[in-house]
């Protein structure tokens, strides 16, 4: 049996990526540059004809990135972009908070998007940022685990996952370069993975393919598990501090 390959993609540039002030925008759209980035990805992604499933965070910028970047295979194979709420971004900032599913269906009316996973009882609160959907590190970790297990259970053999820079580190459990604006992933960057098994829990984990790692890192040695764990702790602390600073600034602005 051929191994499953997961191609992880960070969304194209959204308006929230342009300035910190734009973090106050709710569920922002792609910028014109972001749309151009999608066109570029469409021409340079080398595995287009092998893709047989596409899944995306239900945020507008990720769904549009999936639709624009993978339009050829969506058309040729009559695929639908599956919106999976577990793939949403990590923070509870307005820019990382999604829209109600009814608004999303209206926004993407006529587009090949499968919203069925948004209608499960837990997913109805997907944009509440409470409980399993909260911005705490433990909740995000759990969502990443659920997403990995969901992908592992899929019957398809070549799956594209379009999600967010922050969440990708949780999904792939690689914390390298999280100090670069909160993520080591560039807009529309893609990396390819197969599944391995966690030696302790037996749960599925992502293993980057040698070709993918060589394309972006050359001969650099990957980080050890302990180094990854330390980076995860640092990233979680930094993210919590940034969110507190944003909430404080928003409170001050509201009083002005």
C-alpha positions as CSV (number, residue, x, y, z in Angstrom):
1,X,0.0,0.0,0.0
2,X,1.4,3.4,-1.0
3,X,2.0,5.8,1.9
4,X,-0.3,8.8,2.4
5,X,1.3,12.1,1.6
6,X,0.1,15.3,3.2
7,X,1.1,18.6,1.6
8,X,0.8,21.3,4.2
9,X,0.3,24.9,2.9
10,X,0.2,28.2,4.7
11,X,-2.5,30.6,3.4
12,X,-1.6,33.5,1.1
13,X,-1.2,37.0,2.4
14,X,-4.2,38.3,4.2
15,X,-4.9,41.9,5.2
16,X,-4.0,41.1,8.8
17,X,-0.4,40.2,7.6
18,X,0.1,43.8,6.4
19,X,0.2,45.5,9.8
20,X,-0.4,44.8,13.5
21,X,-3.3,47.3,13.5
22,X,-5.1,44.9,11.0
23,X,-5.1,42.2,13.7
24,X,-8.3,43.9,14.8
25,X,-10.0,42.9,11.5
26,X,-12.4,40.0,11.8
27,X,-11.8,37.0,9.5
28,X,-9.8,39.1,7.0
29,X,-9.7,38.4,3.2
30,X,-6.7,37.9,1.0
31,X,-4.9,41.0,-0.2
32,X,-4.3,41.5,-4.0
33,X,-0.7,40.3,-3.4
34,X,-2.2,37.2,-1.7
35,X,-4.2,36.5,-4.7
36,X,-1.1,36.7,-6.9
37,X,0.7,34.4,-4.5
38,X,-2.1,31.8,-5.1
39,X,-1.5,32.1,-8.8
40,X,2.2,31.6,-8.3
41,X,1.6,28.5,-6.2
42,X,-0.7,27.1,-8.8
43,X,2.1,27.1,-11.4
44,X,4.9,25.9,-9.1
45,X,3.2,23.2,-7.0
46,X,4.7,20.0,-8.5
47,X,2.1,17.5,-7.3
48,X,-1.1,19.0,-8.6
49,X,-2.1,16.0,-10.7
50,X,-1.6,13.7,-7.8
51,X,-3.9,15.5,-5.3
52,X,-7.1,13.7,-4.5
53,X,-8.3,15.6,-1.5
54,X,-8.1,19.2,-0.2
55,X,-9.0,20.3,3.3
56,X,-8.8,23.8,4.7
57,X,-9.3,25.9,7.8
58,X,-12.8,27.5,7.5
59,X,-11.3,31.0,7.7
60,X,-11.9,33.0,4.6
61,X,-8.2,33.5,3.8
62,X,-7.5,29.7,3.9
63,X,-10.6,28.7,1.9
64,X,-9.8,31.3,-0.8
65,X,-6.2,30.2,-0.9
66,X,-7.3,26.6,-1.4
67,X,-9.8,27.5,-4.1
68,X,-7.5,29.8,-6.0
69,X,-4.2,27.8,-5.7
70,X,-5.7,24.4,-6.5
71,X,-8.3,25.4,-9.0
72,X,-7.0,23.1,-11.8
73,X,-7.2,19.9,-9.8
74,X,-10.5,21.0,-8.2
75,X,-11.9,21.4,-11.7
76,X,-10.3,18.3,-13.3
77,X,-11.3,15.9,-10.5
78,X,-14.4,17.7,-9.3
79,X,-13.1,18.0,-5.8
80,X,-14.5,20.1,-3.0
81,X,-12.5,21.9,-0.4
82,X,-13.4,20.3,3.0
83,X,-13.7,22.9,5.7
84,X,-12.4,21.5,9.0
85,X,-12.8,23.7,12.0
86,X,-9.9,22.1,13.9
87,X,-7.5,23.7,11.4
88,X,-8.3,27.3,12.5
89,X,-5.6,29.6,13.8
90,X,-4.3,29.5,17.3
91,X,-5.1,32.9,18.8
92,X,-8.4,34.5,19.8
93,X,-7.6,37.8,18.1
94,X,-10.3,39.1,15.8
95,X,-8.1,38.3,12.7
96,X,-7.9,34.7,13.9
97,X,-11.6,34.3,14.8
98,X,-13.8,32.8,12.1
99,X,-17.3,33.6,10.8
100,X,-20.5,31.9,11.4
101,X,-21.1,29.0,9.0
102,X,-24.2,30.6,7.5
103,X,-22.1,33.7,6.6
104,X,-19.4,31.5,5.1
105,X,-21.9,29.6,3.0
106,X,-23.2,33.0,1.7
107,X,-19.6,34.2,1.0
108,X,-18.7,31.1,-1.0
109,X,-22.1,30.4,-2.6
110,X,-21.6,28.4,-5.8
111,X,-18.0,27.5,-4.9
112,X,-16.9,23.9,-4.4
113,X,-16.7,23.9,-0.6
114,X,-17.9,21.1,1.7
115,X,-19.3,22.7,4.9
116,X,-20.6,19.4,6.4
117,X,-17.9,19.2,9.1
118,X,-19.1,22.6,10.4
119,X,-22.5,21.2,11.3
120,X,-21.4,18.6,14.0
121,X,-22.6,19.7,17.5
122,X,-19.1,20.7,18.7
123,X,-18.3,22.6,15.5
124,X,-21.3,24.9,15.9
125,X,-19.3,26.8,18.5
126,X,-16.1,26.7,16.4
127,X,-15.6,30.5,16.4
128,X,-16.5,31.0,20.1
129,X,-12.8,30.6,21.1
130,X,-14.2,28.7,24.2
131,X,-13.6,25.2,25.5
132,X,-12.1,23.0,22.9
133,X,-11.9,26.0,20.6
134,X,-10.1,28.2,23.0
135,X,-6.6,29.8,22.4
136,X,-4.9,27.9,25.2
137,X,-1.9,25.8,24.3
138,X,-3.5,22.6,25.5
139,X,-6.7,23.2,23.5
140,X,-4.7,24.0,20.3
141,X,-2.6,20.9,21.0
142,X,-5.8,18.8,21.2
143,X,-7.2,20.2,18.0
144,X,-3.9,19.5,16.2
145,X,-4.1,15.9,17.5
146,X,-7.7,15.5,16.3
147,X,-6.7,16.9,12.9
148,X,-3.8,14.5,12.5
149,X,-5.9,11.5,13.4
150,X,-8.7,12.7,11.0
151,X,-6.1,13.0,8.2
152,X,-4.7,9.6,9.1
153,X,-8.1,8.0,8.8
154,X,-8.8,9.4,5.3
155,X,-8.8,7.0,2.4
156,X,-7.1,9.4,0.0
157,X,-3.4,9.1,-0.7
158,X,-2.4,12.7,-1.6
159,X,-4.0,15.3,0.6
160,X,-3.5,19.1,0.6
161,X,-4.0,20.9,4.0
162,X,-4.4,24.7,3.8
163,X,-4.1,26.2,7.3
164,X,-2.3,28.9,9.3
165,X,1.3,29.7,10.2
166,X,0.8,29.4,14.0
167,X,-1.3,26.2,13.8
168,X,1.0,24.5,11.5
169,X,3.7,24.3,14.2
170,X,1.2,22.4,16.4
171,X,0.0,20.2,13.5
172,X,3.5,19.1,12.4
173,X,5.0,19.4,15.9
174,X,8.0,21.3,14.5
175,X,8.8,24.5,16.3
176,X,11.8,25.7,14.4
177,X,11.7,29.5,13.5
178,X,8.6,30.3,15.5
179,X,10.4,33.5,16.5
180,X,10.0,34.8,12.9
181,X,6.8,36.8,13.2
182,X,5.2,33.9,15.1
183,X,5.8,31.3,12.4
184,X,8.6,29.8,10.4
185,X,6.2,29.4,7.4
186,X,6.0,32.0,4.6
187,X,2.7,32.8,2.9
188,X,1.8,29.9,0.4
189,X,4.8,27.9,1.5
190,X,4.2,24.2,1.2
191,X,6.0,21.2,2.8
192,X,5.3,17.5,2.3
193,X,4.8,14.8,5.0
194,X,4.1,11.1,5.4
195,X,2.8,9.5,8.6
196,X,4.9,8.0,11.3
197,X,4.0,6.7,14.8
198,X,4.8,8.3,18.2
199,X,6.9,5.7,20.0
200,X,5.2,6.4,23.3
201,X,1.5,6.9,22.4
202,X,1.4,5.1,19.1
203,X,-0.5,8.0,17.7
204,X,0.2,9.3,14.1
205,X,2.8,12.0,13.7
206,X,3.9,13.9,10.7
207,X,7.3,13.1,9.2
208,X,8.6,15.5,6.6
209,X,9.8,13.8,3.4
210,X,13.5,14.0,2.6
211,X,12.8,15.9,-0.6
212,X,10.7,18.5,1.2
213,X,13.3,19.0,3.9
214,X,16.1,19.3,1.4
215,X,14.2,21.8,-0.6
216,X,14.0,24.3,2.3
217,X,16.9,23.4,4.5
218,X,19.6,21.8,2.5
219,X,21.9,19.8,4.7
220,X,20.9,21.4,8.0
221,X,20.3,18.9,10.8
222,X,16.7,18.7,12.2
223,X,16.1,19.6,15.8
224,X,15.9,16.9,18.5
225,X,12.6,16.1,20.3
226,X,13.9,17.9,23.4
227,X,14.8,21.0,21.4
228,X,11.4,21.0,19.8
229,X,9.7,20.7,23.2
230,X,11.7,23.7,24.5
231,X,10.8,25.8,21.5
232,X,7.2,24.9,21.9
233,X,7.3,26.2,25.5
234,X,8.9,29.4,24.5
235,X,6.4,29.9,21.6
236,X,3.4,29.3,24.0
237,X,4.7,31.9,26.5
238,X,5.4,34.5,23.8
239,X,2.0,34.0,22.2
240,X,0.3,34.4,25.6
241,X,2.2,37.6,26.2
242,X,1.4,39.0,22.8
243,X,-2.3,38.3,23.3
244,X,-2.3,40.0,26.7
245,X,-0.6,43.0,25.2
246,X,-3.2,43.2,22.4
247,X,-6.1,42.9,24.8
248,X,-4.6,45.7,27.0
249,X,-4.1,47.9,24.0
250,X,-7.7,47.2,22.8
251,X,-9.0,48.1,26.3
252,X,-7.2,51.4,26.3
253,X,-8.3,52.2,22.8
254,X,-11.9,51.5,23.8
255,X,-11.7,54.1,26.6
256,X,-10.3,56.8,24.4
